[in-house]
């Protein structure tokens, strides 16, 4: 069974509690969100301000990251306290006719333990699913009001040290207490909730920022739109508050799709006249290539090269427009039926990126002609996806394709999170970028940024016991205005069967410059890929222009990538990091067929928790949203957001553009197959 199972889960909700999880008011339920749902919530109540990011990673697993501010936590306005916490929930049992849904969860299971709690909870629905009744037992914070028993004796105290470590020694230990509540959905927009809470808010009460007068909480939840909920609540007889919740689902486009111009129809061949004599006139090949190149340009693609015989054609195309590589291939097949002479009966369409051939779709022209109005599955069953021929001697580059110069001036926005002195910083500016493709695989590129407004560079840099390879980000932001973000020469190539190579030299990223070399083994139809990277880099001056500081380091990693199925992928990078520490980064990602990707990573090295500082080790979350999903227009663009719990120096990896797996995998069999449904679009 794939990760998390594929059972029909039931008890699905789109209403969230004040922790950003499917729940009642301040308590969890056994409900889950729709599979793949991604939720952002922002709320305030009493002295608390809270933001959360929640992901329904599988039909059974819910994961959440929460950031909380508590005003005057030190008492008398001494200081504000900021807390980062991670929650996870697992659906043990789906609701049935007679049995409730049952879930088990861990709150703040890796961190300071301020919100540390565990629970087992059951939810049953009635009245055509409008009324839902919940009951459960909680430990930790959720066992702090009127406990009814104890498990494994006294709950051991939690010494969180620098934070960021598992509190496993406490899980399901000590006092436990009951909690419960109900929710009633009046209509498609309005839901009322009420609960009895087992959280006594002991720490907040001790410092005098909360006074609990009642264990009862109430909420009114209003579904403002398909993606937005507004919640108002009354908590513990002492606090009122509100929350905005925004939900997105990769399976549900934010905008209607299909706004692109319709492809040209397939042009069937005549029944006769399939002679091959035309191949004897060399000018015919060049004329056909020019006609085809012009047609591809109008469709937003590039014809890099063509190899033509009287019966077969291979074209190398650079897909510059379509998020689905299968859509680019399908449109190429249509164009070939309109341009190629009737005797050409086999189409080989090779996807190229960074000038490097990756995979080839082989299709018979007769199948293209016969199946145009059939489902994409039928042509998929007849076509083949094979490794691209890296050294086709007959391949002729399209005249005028190289060298190629392109440039752009665009706005940019940067967000910096979780600085205790200023948890949310932002910056807006203008970025000028340019690319010069000299030959296939040899690229010069650069980008310069000018800040217009922002406070990312305001304040003091975090102190560090290590070489400040990342912790001085604030100084780079302050002094680098304007800044050369990168200025590089890159060479991409095929090294042999299933082998790819890259060499990049120059100012590789805002903080480091030098030389980076990489090799990747990735068969076109394999779930496994292996890579190796070695770098020699030197730290750049804070102004991010042309100078360097004294610090230099050799760094590199061995990498393994594995497709676990059902959209999940696991990655391990093991090697040496920027401060000379040795260790490994582990990542788990879920990638949807439309290009959405959500993942988490953690890095462990020989840097101790004390040397690393707050957080103990590097960890974070990343979210990739394809612009085509958001805008409804064809685009290969994407928005990539990376959230580190803190920017520290231990476990810091070089950030170099064009790493091989990032783009090679998008041009291979899995990416083609998963998005094949757009072949005829």
C-alpha positions as CSV (number, residue, x, y, z in Angstrom):
1,X,0.0,0.0,0.0
2,X,1.4,3.5,-0.8
3,X,2.4,5.8,2.0
4,X,-0.6,6.7,4.2
5,X,-2.9,4.3,2.4
6,X,-5.6,5.1,-0.1
7,X,-8.7,4.2,1.8
8,X,-11.7,6.5,1.7
9,X,-11.2,8.4,4.9
10,X,-14.5,9.9,5.7
11,X,-15.0,12.7,8.3
12,X,-13.3,15.2,6.0
13,X,-13.4,18.9,7.0
14,X,-12.4,22.3,5.7
15,X,-12.8,23.9,9.1
16,X,-9.8,24.5,11.3
17,X,-9.0,25.2,15.0
18,X,-6.9,28.0,16.3
19,X,-3.8,25.9,15.8
20,X,-4.4,25.6,12.1
21,X,-5.4,21.9,12.3
22,X,-8.7,20.2,11.5
23,X,-10.4,20.5,14.9
24,X,-12.9,22.3,17.1
25,X,-11.9,25.6,18.7
26,X,-8.6,25.0,20.7
27,X,-8.8,21.2,20.5
28,X,-8.1,18.5,17.9
29,X,-10.6,16.2,16.4
30,X,-10.2,13.0,14.4
31,X,-11.1,14.8,11.2
32,X,-8.8,15.2,8.3
33,X,-8.6,17.8,5.4
34,X,-9.0,16.7,1.8
35,X,-5.9,14.9,0.6
36,X,-3.2,17.3,-0.4
37,X,-4.9,20.4,1.2
38,X,-2.4,23.1,2.1
39,X,-3.6,25.6,4.7
40,X,-2.3,29.0,6.0
41,X,-4.0,30.4,9.1
42,X,-3.5,33.7,11.0
43,X,-5.2,34.4,14.2
44,X,-5.1,36.4,17.4
45,X,-6.7,35.9,20.9
46,X,-5.8,37.6,24.2
47,X,-2.0,38.0,24.3
48,X,-1.5,35.4,21.6
49,X,-0.8,35.9,17.9
50,X,-0.4,32.8,15.9
51,X,0.3,31.7,12.3
52,X,0.3,28.1,11.1
53,X,1.0,26.2,7.9
54,X,-0.7,22.8,7.6
55,X,-0.5,20.1,5.0
56,X,-2.6,17.0,4.5
57,X,0.4,15.0,3.4
58,X,-1.6,11.8,2.8
59,X,-5.2,10.8,3.4
60,X,-4.1,9.8,6.9
61,X,-1.2,12.0,7.9
62,X,-1.6,15.7,8.8
63,X,1.5,17.8,9.5
64,X,1.7,21.4,10.7
65,X,4.2,24.1,11.5
66,X,3.1,26.8,14.0
67,X,4.6,30.1,15.0
68,X,3.3,31.9,18.1
69,X,3.9,35.2,19.8
70,X,2.9,35.7,23.4
71,X,3.0,39.3,24.6
72,X,4.4,40.2,28.0
73,X,5.4,36.6,28.6
74,X,8.0,37.7,31.2
75,X,5.3,39.5,33.2
76,X,4.9,43.2,33.5
77,X,5.8,43.7,29.9
78,X,9.3,42.2,30.4
79,X,9.5,40.6,27.0
80,X,7.5,38.9,24.2
81,X,8.0,35.2,23.7
82,X,8.2,33.6,20.2
83,X,7.7,29.9,19.8
84,X,8.1,27.5,16.8
85,X,6.5,24.2,17.0
86,X,5.7,21.2,14.8
87,X,2.6,19.0,15.1
88,X,1.7,15.7,13.4
89,X,-1.5,13.6,13.4
90,X,-2.2,10.1,12.1
91,X,-5.6,8.7,11.3
92,X,-5.8,5.3,12.9
93,X,-9.3,4.4,12.0
94,X,-11.7,5.7,9.4
95,X,-15.3,6.4,10.4
96,X,-17.8,3.6,9.6
97,X,-21.5,3.1,10.0
98,X,-21.1,2.2,13.7
99,X,-17.5,3.3,14.6
100,X,-16.1,6.7,14.9
101,X,-12.9,8.0,13.2
102,X,-9.9,7.7,15.5
103,X,-6.7,9.7,15.4
104,X,-3.5,10.0,17.4
105,X,-1.4,13.1,17.5
106,X,1.7,14.9,18.8
107,X,1.8,18.6,19.4
108,X,5.1,20.5,19.6
109,X,6.9,17.2,19.5
110,X,10.2,18.8,18.4
111,X,11.1,22.1,20.1
112,X,10.9,23.9,23.4
113,X,7.9,21.9,24.6
114,X,5.7,25.0,25.5
115,X,2.8,23.4,23.6
116,X,3.9,19.8,24.1
117,X,1.0,17.4,24.3
118,X,-0.3,14.1,23.0
119,X,-3.8,12.8,22.4
120,X,-6.0,10.1,21.2
121,X,-9.3,11.4,19.8
122,X,-12.5,10.0,18.2
123,X,-15.1,11.8,16.1
124,X,-18.5,10.5,14.9
125,X,-20.8,12.3,12.5
126,X,-24.6,12.4,12.6
127,X,-27.5,14.1,10.9
128,X,-26.2,13.6,7.4
129,X,-22.7,14.6,8.5
130,X,-23.8,18.0,9.8
131,X,-23.4,17.2,13.5
132,X,-20.0,15.9,14.6
133,X,-19.3,14.8,18.2
134,X,-15.7,14.5,19.5
135,X,-14.2,13.0,22.6
136,X,-10.6,12.3,23.6
137,X,-7.8,11.9,26.1
138,X,-4.9,14.3,26.3
139,X,-1.4,14.2,27.9
140,X,0.9,17.1,28.6
141,X,-0.9,20.4,28.2
142,X,-4.0,18.5,27.2
143,X,-3.8,16.6,30.4
144,X,-3.4,19.6,32.7
145,X,-7.0,20.3,33.7
146,X,-8.8,17.9,36.0
147,X,-6.8,14.7,35.1
148,X,-8.6,11.4,35.6
149,X,-5.5,9.2,35.8
150,X,-1.9,8.7,35.0
151,X,0.1,6.6,32.6
152,X,3.7,5.5,33.3
153,X,3.9,7.5,36.4
154,X,4.9,11.2,36.6
155,X,5.6,12.9,33.3
156,X,9.4,13.5,33.2
157,X,10.5,17.2,32.9
158,X,11.7,18.3,29.5
159,X,15.2,19.8,29.2
160,X,14.9,21.2,25.6
161,X,18.5,22.6,25.6
162,X,18.8,24.6,22.4
163,X,15.4,23.4,21.2
164,X,14.7,21.4,18.1
165,X,15.0,18.0,19.7
166,X,12.4,15.2,20.0
167,X,10.6,15.2,23.3
168,X,10.0,11.4,23.0
169,X,10.8,10.7,26.7
170,X,7.5,12.5,27.6
171,X,5.1,11.1,25.0
172,X,1.9,9.7,26.5
173,X,3.3,9.8,30.0
174,X,2.0,11.4,33.2
175,X,-1.5,12.7,33.9
176,X,-4.2,12.4,31.2
177,X,-7.5,14.2,31.1
178,X,-10.7,14.1,29.0
179,X,-11.8,16.7,26.5
180,X,-14.6,16.9,24.0
181,X,-17.0,18.9,22.0
182,X,-19.2,19.2,19.0
183,X,-19.6,21.1,15.8
184,X,-22.8,21.7,13.8
185,X,-22.8,22.8,10.2
186,X,-25.9,25.0,9.7
187,X,-25.4,25.3,6.0
188,X,-22.6,25.2,3.4
189,X,-21.1,28.4,4.9
190,X,-21.8,28.5,8.6
191,X,-20.6,26.2,11.3
192,X,-20.9,26.5,15.1
193,X,-18.5,24.8,17.5
194,X,-18.4,24.3,21.3
195,X,-15.9,22.3,23.4
196,X,-14.7,21.4,26.9
197,X,-11.0,21.9,27.0
198,X,-8.5,19.9,29.1
199,X,-5.7,22.6,28.7
200,X,-5.3,24.6,31.9
201,X,-2.8,27.1,30.2
202,X,-0.6,26.7,33.3
203,X,2.4,28.6,32.0
204,X,0.4,31.5,30.7
205,X,-1.5,31.7,34.0
206,X,1.7,31.6,36.1
207,X,3.1,34.7,34.4
208,X,-0.3,36.4,34.6
209,X,-1.0,36.9,30.9
210,X,-4.1,34.6,30.9
211,X,-6.8,34.1,33.4
212,X,-9.0,31.1,32.8
213,X,-12.5,31.4,34.1
214,X,-14.1,28.5,32.3
215,X,-13.1,25.3,30.4
216,X,-15.6,26.1,27.7
217,X,-14.8,27.5,24.3
218,X,-17.0,28.6,21.4
219,X,-16.5,29.4,17.7
220,X,-18.4,30.6,14.7
221,X,-16.8,29.6,11.5
222,X,-17.9,31.3,8.2
223,X,-16.8,30.0,4.8
224,X,-16.2,33.3,3.0
225,X,-15.2,31.7,-0.3
226,X,-13.9,28.5,-1.7
227,X,-10.5,29.2,-0.2
228,X,-11.1,31.5,2.7
229,X,-12.7,31.0,6.2
230,X,-13.3,33.6,8.8
231,X,-13.6,32.4,12.4
232,X,-14.6,34.3,15.6
233,X,-14.2,32.7,19.0
234,X,-14.6,33.1,22.8
235,X,-12.1,31.2,24.9
236,X,-11.9,30.2,28.5
237,X,-14.3,32.9,29.7
238,X,-11.4,35.4,29.3
239,X,-10.4,35.9,25.6
240,X,-12.0,36.8,22.3
241,X,-10.3,36.4,19.0
242,X,-10.5,35.8,15.3
243,X,-8.7,33.9,12.6
244,X,-8.4,33.9,8.8
245,X,-7.7,30.6,7.1
246,X,-6.7,30.2,3.5
247,X,-6.8,26.7,2.0
248,X,-5.4,25.6,-1.3
249,X,-5.4,22.2,-2.9
250,X,-3.0,21.2,-5.7
251,X,-5.7,19.0,-7.1
252,X,-8.0,22.0,-7.5
253,X,-6.5,24.8,-9.7
254,X,-6.8,28.3,-8.4
255,X,-7.8,29.5,-11.8
256,X,-9.6,27.9,-14.7
257,X,-7.2,26.3,-17.1
258,X,-7.2,25.9,-20.9
259,X,-6.8,29.5,-21.8
260,X,-3.9,28.7,-24.2
261,X,-4.6,28.8,-28.0
262,X,-5.8,25.5,-29.3
263,X,-3.2,23.4,-31.0
264,X,-3.3,23.0,-34.8
265,X,-5.2,19.8,-35.8
266,X,-3.4,16.7,-37.0
267,X,-3.1,16.7,-40.7
268,X,-3.7,13.1,-42.1
269,X,-1.6,12.0,-45.0
270,X,-3.1,11.3,-48.4
271,X,-3.7,7.6,-49.2
272,X,-1.0,7.6,-52.0
273,X,2.1,9.6,-53.0
274,X,4.4,8.5,-50.3
275,X,7.6,8.5,-52.4
276,X,11.0,9.0,-50.9
277,X,12.8,10.8,-53.6
278,X,12.5,14.2,-52.0
279,X,15.3,13.2,-49.6
280,X,17.8,13.4,-52.4
281,X,17.5,17.2,-52.6
282,X,19.5,18.5,-49.6
283,X,17.6,21.9,-49.7
284,X,14.4,20.1,-48.7
285,X,15.8,19.2,-45.3
286,X,16.9,22.8,-44.5
287,X,13.6,24.2,-45.8
288,X,11.6,21.7,-43.7
289,X,13.7,22.6,-40.6
290,X,13.1,26.3,-41.1
291,X,9.4,25.8,-41.5
292,X,9.2,23.7,-38.4
293,X,11.4,26.0,-36.3
294,X,9.1,29.0,-37.2
295,X,6.1,26.9,-36.2
296,X,7.6,26.0,-32.9
297,X,8.6,29.6,-32.2
298,X,4.9,30.6,-32.7
299,X,3.9,27.9,-30.2
300,X,6.4,29.2,-27.5
301,X,9.0,26.4,-28.0
302,X,12.4,26.1,-29.6
303,X,13.6,23.6,-32.2
304,X,17.2,23.0,-31.2
305,X,18.0,20.5,-33.9
306,X,16.6,17.9,-36.4
307,X,17.8,14.6,-37.9
308,X,15.8,13.6,-40.9
309,X,15.6,10.5,-43.2
310,X,13.0,9.5,-45.7
311,X,11.1,7.5,-43.1
312,X,12.1,8.8,-39.7
313,X,12.5,12.2,-38.0
314,X,14.1,13.1,-34.7
315,X,13.6,16.6,-33.3
316,X,15.2,18.2,-30.2
317,X,12.8,20.7,-28.6
318,X,13.3,23.0,-25.7
319,X,10.0,23.4,-24.0
320,X,9.9,27.0,-22.9
321,X,6.1,27.3,-22.3
322,X,4.3,24.2,-21.0
323,X,4.3,23.0,-17.4
324,X,3.4,19.6,-18.7
325,X,6.2,18.1,-20.8
326,X,3.6,15.8,-22.4
327,X,1.7,18.8,-23.6
328,X,4.8,20.1,-25.4
329,X,5.4,16.6,-26.9
330,X,1.8,16.4,-28.1
331,X,1.9,19.8,-29.8
332,X,5.2,18.8,-31.4
333,X,3.6,15.7,-32.8
334,X,0.8,17.7,-34.3
335,X,3.2,20.1,-36.0
336,X,5.2,17.2,-37.5
337,X,2.1,15.8,-39.2
338,X,1.7,19.2,-40.9
339,X,5.2,19.7,-42.0
340,X,6.9,16.3,-42.6
341,X,6.5,14.6,-46.1
342,X,4.1,11.6,-46.1
343,X,6.9,9.0,-46.2
344,X,8.1,10.0,-42.8
345,X,6.3,7.5,-40.6
346,X,8.2,7.5,-37.3
347,X,8.4,10.6,-35.0
348,X,11.1,10.8,-32.3
349,X,10.5,13.8,-30.1
350,X,13.4,14.5,-27.8
351,X,13.1,16.8,-24.8
352,X,16.1,19.1,-24.2
353,X,16.9,21.3,-21.3
354,X,20.0,23.4,-20.8
355,X,21.0,22.2,-24.3
356,X,21.1,18.6,-23.1
357,X,18.9,15.8,-24.6
358,X,17.1,13.9,-21.8
359,X,14.4,11.5,-23.0
360,X,12.7,10.7,-26.4
361,X,9.1,9.9,-27.1
362,X,8.9,7.6,-30.1
363,X,5.5,7.4,-31.8
364,X,4.2,6.1,-35.2
365,X,2.7,8.8,-37.4
366,X,-0.2,6.5,-38.1
367,X,-1.1,6.3,-34.4
368,X,-1.0,10.1,-34.2
369,X,-3.4,10.3,-37.1
370,X,-5.8,7.6,-35.9
371,X,-6.0,8.6,-32.2
372,X,-6.2,12.4,-32.2
373,X,-9.8,12.3,-30.9
374,X,-9.2,9.4,-28.5
375,X,-8.0,9.7,-24.8
376,X,-4.4,10.4,-24.0
377,X,-4.1,7.0,-22.5
378,X,-4.5,5.3,-25.9
379,X,-1.5,7.1,-27.5
380,X,0.4,6.5,-24.2
381,X,0.0,2.8,-24.6
382,X,1.4,2.9,-28.2
383,X,4.2,5.4,-27.7
384,X,7.6,4.6,-26.2
385,X,9.6,6.8,-23.8
386,X,13.4,6.0,-24.1
387,X,16.7,7.5,-23.2
388,X,17.7,10.3,-25.6
389,X,20.5,9.6,-28.1
390,X,23.2,11.9,-26.8
391,X,25.4,11.7,-30.0
392,X,23.3,11.5,-33.1
393,X,25.7,12.4,-35.9
394,X,22.8,13.3,-38.2
395,X,21.5,16.0,-35.8
396,X,21.6,19.4,-37.4
397,X,21.4,22.5,-35.2
398,X,18.7,24.9,-36.2
399,X,20.3,28.0,-37.8
400,X,20.0,31.0,-35.6
401,X,19.3,29.1,-32.4
402,X,22.8,29.7,-31.1
403,X,24.1,31.9,-29.7
404,X,21.0,33.1,-28.1
405,X,20.7,36.2,-25.8
406,X,17.7,36.8,-23.5
407,X,17.1,39.2,-20.6
408,X,14.3,40.4,-18.2
409,X,13.6,43.0,-15.6
410,X,11.1,41.9,-13.0
411,X,10.0,42.8,-9.5
412,X,11.0,40.6,-6.6
413,X,9.8,40.1,-3.0
414,X,11.8,38.5,-0.2
415,X,10.4,37.3,3.2
416,X,12.6,36.7,6.2
417,X,11.0,34.9,9.1
418,X,11.6,33.9,12.8
419,X,14.1,36.5,13.9
420,X,13.2,36.9,17.6
421,X,13.8,40.7,17.4
422,X,11.6,41.0,14.3
423,X,9.8,37.8,13.3
424,X,8.6,39.0,10.0
425,X,10.9,41.0,7.7
426,X,10.3,41.7,4.0
427,X,11.9,43.4,1.1
428,X,10.8,44.5,-2.4
429,X,12.9,45.5,-5.3
430,X,13.8,45.1,-9.0
431,X,15.9,42.3,-10.5
432,X,17.6,42.5,-13.9
433,X,18.7,39.1,-15.3
434,X,20.3,38.0,-18.5
435,X,21.3,34.7,-20.1
436,X,23.6,34.1,-23.1
437,X,23.5,30.6,-24.5
438,X,26.7,30.2,-26.6
439,X,26.3,26.6,-27.7
440,X,24.0,23.8,-26.5
441,X,24.9,23.3,-22.9
442,X,27.2,26.3,-22.5
443,X,25.5,29.2,-20.7
444,X,26.5,32.6,-19.3
445,X,24.0,34.0,-16.9
446,X,23.7,36.7,-14.2
447,X,21.3,38.7,-12.1
448,X,21.5,42.1,-10.3
449,X,19.0,43.1,-7.7
450,X,18.2,46.6,-6.3
451,X,16.1,46.9,-3.2
452,X,13.4,49.6,-3.2
453,X,11.9,49.1,0.2
454,X,12.3,46.6,3.1
455,X,13.7,45.8,6.5
456,X,15.5,42.5,5.9
457,X,18.8,44.3,6.5
458,X,17.8,46.2,9.6
459,X,19.1,45.3,13.0
460,X,22.0,43.1,14.2
461,X,23.2,39.8,12.9
462,X,22.7,36.8,15.1
463,X,25.9,35.8,17.0
464,X,27.5,32.5,16.1
465,X,30.2,30.2,17.4
466,X,30.9,29.1,13.8
467,X,32.2,30.8,10.7
468,X,29.2,33.0,9.7
469,X,28.3,31.4,6.3
470,X,24.6,32.0,6.8
471,X,24.0,33.9,10.0
472,X,25.3,37.1,8.5
473,X,22.5,37.1,6.0
474,X,21.2,40.4,7.5
475,X,24.6,42.1,6.8
476,X,24.5,40.8,3.2
477,X,21.0,42.3,2.8
478,X,22.1,45.6,4.3
479,X,25.3,46.1,2.4
480,X,24.4,44.5,-0.9
481,X,22.4,47.2,-2.5
482,X,22.6,46.9,-5.4
483,X,23.9,43.3,-5.4
484,X,25.1,40.8,-7.9
485,X,23.1,37.8,-7.0
486,X,24.9,35.5,-9.3
487,X,27.3,35.8,-12.3
488,X,28.3,32.4,-13.7
489,X,29.4,30.3,-16.6
490,X,27.9,26.9,-16.7
491,X,28.5,23.8,-18.9
492,X,25.9,21.0,-19.0
493,X,26.5,17.8,-20.9
494,X,25.7,14.1,-21.3
495,X,28.7,12.1,-20.1
496,X,27.5,8.7,-21.4
497,X,24.6,6.3,-21.0
498,X,22.3,7.6,-18.2
499,X,25.0,10.0,-17.1
500,X,24.8,13.8,-16.9
501,X,27.4,16.4,-15.9
502,X,27.6,20.0,-14.9
503,X,30.4,22.5,-14.2
504,X,29.6,26.0,-12.9
505,X,32.1,28.8,-12.1
506,X,31.7,32.4,-10.9
507,X,29.7,34.1,-8.3
508,X,27.5,31.1,-7.5
509,X,25.1,32.6,-5.0
510,X,24.9,35.8,-2.9
511,X,27.4,34.7,-0.2
512,X,29.8,32.4,-2.1
513,X,31.7,32.2,-5.4
514,X,34.0,29.6,-6.8
515,X,33.7,26.4,-8.9
516,X,31.1,23.6,-8.6
517,X,31.1,20.3,-10.5
518,X,28.5,17.6,-10.5
519,X,27.7,14.2,-12.1
520,X,24.3,12.4,-12.1
521,X,23.3,8.9,-12.9
522,X,19.6,8.8,-13.8
523,X,18.1,6.2,-16.2
524,X,15.0,7.6,-17.9
525,X,12.7,5.0,-16.4
526,X,14.4,4.4,-13.0
527,X,13.0,5.4,-9.6
528,X,16.6,5.7,-8.3
529,X,19.1,8.4,-9.2
530,X,22.6,8.9,-7.8
531,X,24.8,12.0,-7.8
532,X,28.0,13.5,-6.7
533,X,29.0,17.1,-6.3
534,X,32.3,18.8,-5.4
535,X,32.8,22.5,-4.8
536,X,35.6,24.9,-4.0
537,X,34.2,28.2,-2.8
538,X,35.2,31.5,-1.2
539,X,33.0,33.7,0.9
540,X,31.9,36.9,-0.9
541,X,32.2,40.5,0.4
542,X,29.1,41.7,2.2
543,X,28.4,44.2,-0.6
544,X,27.9,41.3,-3.1
545,X,29.9,42.9,-5.8
546,X,33.3,41.6,-7.0
547,X,35.3,41.1,-3.8
548,X,35.9,38.1,-1.5
549,X,36.6,37.6,2.2
550,X,39.4,35.4,3.5
551,X,37.3,32.3,4.2
552,X,37.4,29.5,1.7
553,X,36.3,25.9,1.9
554,X,36.0,22.7,-0.1
555,X,32.6,21.2,0.1
556,X,30.6,18.5,-1.6
557,X,28.1,15.7,-1.3
558,X,27.1,12.2,-2.5
559,X,23.4,12.1,-3.2
560,X,20.7,9.5,-3.6
561,X,17.2,10.2,-4.9
562,X,14.4,7.6,-4.8
563,X,10.8,7.7,-6.0
564,X,8.7,6.0,-3.4
565,X,5.6,6.0,-5.5
566,X,2.2,7.9,-5.1
567,X,4.1,11.2,-5.7
568,X,6.5,10.8,-2.7
569,X,10.2,11.1,-3.1
570,X,13.1,10.7,-0.6
571,X,16.5,12.3,-0.9
572,X,19.8,12.0,1.0
573,X,22.8,14.2,0.6
574,X,25.8,13.1,2.6
575,X,29.1,15.0,2.8
576,X,30.8,18.3,3.8
577,X,29.0,21.6,4.4
578,X,30.1,25.2,4.3
579,X,31.7,25.5,7.7
580,X,33.6,22.2,7.2
581,X,31.2,20.1,9.1
582,X,30.4,16.6,8.0
583,X,26.9,15.0,8.0
584,X,23.8,14.4,5.9
585,X,20.5,16.0,4.9
586,X,17.4,13.9,4.7
587,X,14.4,15.2,2.8
588,X,10.9,13.8,2.1
589,X,8.7,15.5,-0.6
590,X,5.3,15.0,-2.1
591,X,5.0,16.1,-5.8
592,X,1.7,16.4,-7.5
593,X,1.1,15.7,-11.2
594,X,0.6,19.4,-11.9
595,X,4.0,20.4,-10.4
596,X,3.0,21.4,-6.9
597,X,5.6,20.2,-4.4
598,X,5.6,20.2,-0.6
599,X,8.5,18.8,1.4
600,X,10.5,18.9,4.6
601,X,14.2,18.4,5.3
602,X,16.5,18.0,8.3
603,X,20.3,18.2,8.4
604,X,22.5,16.5,11.0
605,X,26.2,17.1,11.2
606,X,29.1,16.9,13.6
607,X,28.4,20.4,14.8
608,X,27.0,20.1,18.4
609,X,23.7,21.6,19.4
610,X,25.6,24.1,21.5
611,X,27.7,25.2,18.6
612,X,24.8,25.4,16.3
613,X,22.7,27.5,18.6
614,X,19.0,27.8,19.0
615,X,17.2,25.1,17.1
616,X,20.0,22.5,17.6
617,X,20.2,21.5,13.9
618,X,19.1,22.8,10.5
619,X,15.6,22.0,9.3
620,X,12.9,23.5,7.2
621,X,10.0,23.3,4.8
622,X,9.7,24.1,1.1
623,X,6.7,24.7,-1.1
624,X,6.8,24.9,-4.9
625,X,3.7,26.3,-6.7
626,X,3.6,26.2,-10.5
627,X,2.4,29.5,-12.0
628,X,0.2,27.6,-14.5
629,X,-1.8,26.3,-11.5
630,X,-2.3,29.8,-10.1
631,X,-2.9,31.7,-13.4
632,X,-4.5,29.2,-15.7
633,X,-2.1,30.2,-18.4
634,X,0.7,27.9,-19.8
635,X,3.9,28.5,-18.0
636,X,7.0,26.7,-16.8
637,X,7.5,29.3,-14.1
638,X,7.1,28.4,-10.5
639,X,7.1,30.1,-7.1
640,X,9.5,28.4,-4.6
641,X,9.3,29.2,-0.9
642,X,11.8,27.8,1.5
643,X,11.2,28.3,5.2
644,X,14.1,27.6,7.7
645,X,13.1,27.5,11.3
646,X,16.3,29.6,11.8
647,X,19.2,30.7,9.6
648,X,22.2,29.2,11.3
649,X,25.7,28.2,10.1
650,X,25.8,24.5,10.8
651,X,24.6,22.2,8.1
652,X,24.6,25.0,5.5
653,X,24.8,23.8,1.9
654,X,26.0,25.7,-1.1
655,X,23.1,27.2,-3.1
656,X,24.0,26.8,-6.8
657,X,21.6,27.1,-9.6
658,X,21.0,24.4,-12.2
659,X,21.7,21.3,-10.1
660,X,21.2,18.3,-12.3
661,X,18.4,16.4,-10.7
662,X,16.2,19.5,-10.4
663,X,15.7,19.6,-14.2
664,X,16.8,16.2,-15.5
665,X,14.0,14.5,-13.6
666,X,11.4,16.8,-15.1
667,X,12.4,15.6,-18.6
668,X,12.3,11.9,-17.8
669,X,9.7,9.1,-18.0
670,X,8.0,9.7,-14.6
671,X,7.3,13.4,-15.3
672,X,6.1,12.6,-18.8
673,X,3.8,9.8,-17.7
674,X,2.4,11.6,-14.7
675,X,1.2,14.6,-16.8
676,X,0.4,12.7,-20.0
677,X,-3.2,13.7,-19.7
678,X,-2.4,17.0,-21.5
679,X,-0.9,15.3,-24.6
680,X,-3.7,16.4,-26.8
681,X,-4.2,19.8,-25.2
